[in-house]
Amino acid sequence: MEDNNIDAQLHALHWAFFSDVMDKDFPDLFAEFVTWCDSLSKEEMDSILSDDDEDMEDSEDEPVTYTEDEIWKSLSVN
């Protein structure tokens, strides 16, 4: 269950990031992306590019849905 909470928090974080950058021009956004990619270690990049989705597809657990308030409350506690 803790993995589902982490997945939900990560999803919320991604959504917040994309919402923040949606109004930026592509050259500015691309420059930020390149800077971010350059800051990653080889291990981090390998982890991101690995095919972890297969593990999620094999899971028998029912997906857990959290409200926006629950997600932000848990983020503020951590």
N, C-alpha and C positions, 0 to 999 in steps of 0.2 A: 504494500500500500504506500510505503514511503517513496518508492520509485515513481508511482503515479503522481504524487504530490510534487516531486522534483520535476517531472515532465510537464506538469501544469504550470509550475513557476517558470520554467524555461520557455514554454510557449508564450506566457504573458510577457516575459522579458523581450523575446523576439518581436512580438506584436508592438510593444512600446517603442522599440528601436525603429521598426519599419514605419510606424506612425510618425515618428520624429523626423525621419529622413524623406518622407514622401514628397514634401514640398521643395526639396533641394534640386538644383539643376544637376544633370547627369555628370558633367565634369567634376563638380564639387563632390558628389556622392562617390564617383569612381576613385577620386584621390583619397577619400577616407577609407574606402574598401582596400585599396592597394596598401595604404599605411597599416591597416589592421592585419592584412595578410602577412606583411613583412614582419609584424611583431610576433607572429606565432612561431613556436618552436617546431621542429620537424615532427616531433611526437604528437603535438597538438594538431597539426595539419593532417597527419596520418589518421588520427582518431576521428577527425571531422569527416575525412574522405572515406573512411571504412564503411562497410555495408552493415551497419547495426540494425537496419530496418527488419532484416530477417528474424532477428531475435524477438522483435515486437510482434511480428505476424504469427509466430508460433505460440504466443502466450494464450493461455486459456482464461485469463482473468478478464472480467468485465471492465470496460473503461469506466473511469470515475470522472464525474463532471463536478467542477468547482465553480462557485460564483466568483465574480470579479472581486467582491469584498473579501471573500475567503483567501483568494490569491494574494491580494495586496496586504492583508492583515498578516499573513504568514511571512511575507517578504519583510515587513517592517519589524517583525519579531526577531528575525535572523539578523 
